[in-house]
Amino acid sequence: MKKFIIALICLISSYAIANPEWINGEIIRIDLSRDRIVLKHEYIPSIKMHAMTMPFGTTKELNLEAYRPGDKVRFQFKVEDGALNITTIEKLK
């Protein structure tokens, strides 16, 4: 039974890593000097976070200059040292 539970946990974990979720949001503010973006986002099921407006860190590879406050976007993130950092972001049409 223990082996089954461990295998199930590994399977679920690999699914979550292989298929990161997309979250919809709206850009409120962009801080290019600190590589930060403030988003009003929907509920995030994977971490059970309610919809809210909050800052996110971003990776250096993201071109934040292509975005403006008011843009509707979808994004993916990862948790690093307790902070949520956006890894991918796309404008919604």
Secondary structure, DSSP 8 states (H G I E B T S, - for coil): -HHHHHHHHHHHHHHHHHS---EEEEEEEEEGGGTEEEEEE--BGGGTB-SEEEEEEE-TTS-GGG--TT-EEEEEEEEETTEEEEEEEEE--
